[in-house]
Amino acid sequence: MLEFFKEGLLQFLSYSGFGNCTWGHIIMIGLVFIALGIIKEYEPLLLVPIGFGIIIGNIPFTDGLQVGVYENGAVLNYLYFGVVKGFYPPLIFLGIGAMTDFSALISNPKLILIGAAAQFGIFAAYITALLLDFTPMEAGAIGIIGGADGPTAIFISSKLAPSMMGAIAVSAYSYMALVPVIQPPIMRLLTTPQERLIRMRPPRAVSHREKVLFPMMCILLTAFLVPTGLPLLGMLFFGNLLKESGVTKRLANTASGPLVDIVTILIGLTVGASTQATNFLRPASVLIFVLGAFSFVIATASGVLFVKFFNLFLKGDNKINPLIGNAGVSAVPDAARVSLVEGQKYDRTNFLLMHAMGPNVAGVIGSAVAAGILLSFLY
């Protein structure tokens, strides 16, 4: 009888987390993401689900129990299907479109050039990844981190580098959350005290007709240019049309509220769960984080430097404050808030938020277009 209980206890322990735990699991269970989300309030809607997903994904278990995100038939595996097949990101873009006001961009169209310039970080990281012996498809998936756009990073990696999706997605969302930490030193380094005091002309009022025509014109232009970006661009501009049409308020509220919240929970939790130590802890993952940081720094610097260059051709109150150059990345609206906070450190009456929203929403469009270009060449 004693032997029977002993064998039963040993069998129980062999199935428990204690019996299957490795140092890798312990390292990955670190509560960094949850701490950043709750204590520092860095993108809590993203980091708290991802952080809890990391805990779930790194509870050790015996293979074959159908509980892990990579095990066929597991509940988490079914939820992860939306990440693997890339249909969560377009739903996120639908919500983003329904929440976004493009008025700042419509009133000052030249701001779209800042959003385009910031995408240079994507292609700089792509070239660097190629030099480090990543395959072209892997390099393309890594480079998109520079757009600071988690859904786009997931969409691209699901097509080009599924095996790296966990590291790429976590890296992209990490740098999105750390926008208030990473960008200000770069902005201060690349601007002069005089440039930080530039006051921009107030944006003009935008008519309802312009707001309705904008998403329809943009989808025609961008989708004809890069049809591969249609799943993201189509949903982005469709969501915006729901918002601006004035006759589909219920649909717009659903897309920007319950729908985007549900998808955010699912995408955050499953992306976090995909970081199982056995799949995640490898040299390539560390290199992806380094390249992601490089891409993000280059994207921020490119936006700021482009504004400084552009100002050489602008006169008087047409000049642009280069502190909004950082907003060319698509971390909406956090990057625009950084522009506002940095500007008010030097002039508390200089409100840059509305101006910064122009390149910020342009960055969303730019990252989706860049993703489409990469898919056109690599997929």
Secondary structure as UniProt FT lines:
FT   HELIX           2..15
FT   HELIX           17..20
FT   HELIX           23..28
FT   HELIX           32..38
FT   HELIX           44..57
FT   TURN            63..64
FT   TURN            69..70
FT   TURN            72..73
FT   HELIX           75..84
FT   TURN            85..86
FT   HELIX           88..99
FT   HELIX           103..107
FT   HELIX           109..111
FT   HELIX           112..118
FT   HELIX           120..131
FT   TURN            132..133
FT   HELIX           136..143
FT   HELIX           144..147
FT   HELIX           150..160
FT   HELIX           162..164
FT   HELIX           165..177
FT   HELIX           179..190
FT   HELIX           193..196
FT   HELIX           208..225
FT   HELIX           227..229
FT   HELIX           230..244
FT   HELIX           249..254
FT   HELIX           255..259
FT   HELIX           260..273
FT   HELIX           277..280
FT   HELIX           283..310
FT   HELIX           311..313
FT   HELIX           316..318
FT   HELIX           322..328
FT   TURN            332..333
FT   HELIX           334..344
FT   TURN            345..346
FT   TURN            348..349
FT   HELIX           353..378
//
